[in-house]
Amino acid sequence: MDAVFNVNNEVFNYRVAGVLIKNNHVLLHKQVTDQHWSLPGGRVQVLEDSATGVKREMQEELGYTVEVEKLLWVTENFFTYQERTYHEIGFYYQLSNDNLNVTASPFYGEEGEQLIYQWIPLKVLNTITLYPEFLKSSLKELPTNTQHIIIK
């Protein structure tokens, strides 16, 4: 069971995301119907720790077995999406997998054609719509210590 709670038109969401960077490209994804990109990941399950959750999500969505390197950011993100107000707690992990191939073409993951994935050059992040927005600059220079970020 995912750790997400709906109350009327408001959602509390506990999310993990993975930062995979290779050859100066970062792996991003988006819903087929959306215009914005985000880091791949998903909801943590009840009674699951966040590091295990991000590894599970990478396996389920992409078929990738990853290693968790370190926790980069903990976020408290407040936003509106599809006419619903979200309060999202996010754990963003730097991940590694030496077997990944960076390709220029978009591709679908293991769950079908709902999500599109693409390796995006770090140098063009400022030209795309990427949420949360702090990632546009922060992905270019990863922090040495975990940062706590509140996004309102």
MOQUI-V290686 format. One line per field, one symbol per residue. ss: DSSP state (a for helix, b for strand, c for the rest). burial: + if it has 16 or more other ideal C-beta (glycine too) atoms within 10 Angstrom, else -. A space follows every 50 residues. Layout:
ss->???
burial->???
This chain:
ss->cbcbbbbccbbbbbbbbbbcbbccbbbbbbbcccccbbbcbbbcbcccca aaaaaaaaaaaaccccbbbbbbbbbbbbbbbccbbbbbbbbbbbbbcccc ccccccbbbccbbbbbbbbbbaaaaaaccbccccaaaaccccccccbbbb bc
burial->--+-------+-+++++++++---++++++------++++++++---+-+ +-+++-++--++-+-+-+--+++-+-+--------+-++++++++----+ --------+-----++++++----+----+++--++-++----------- --
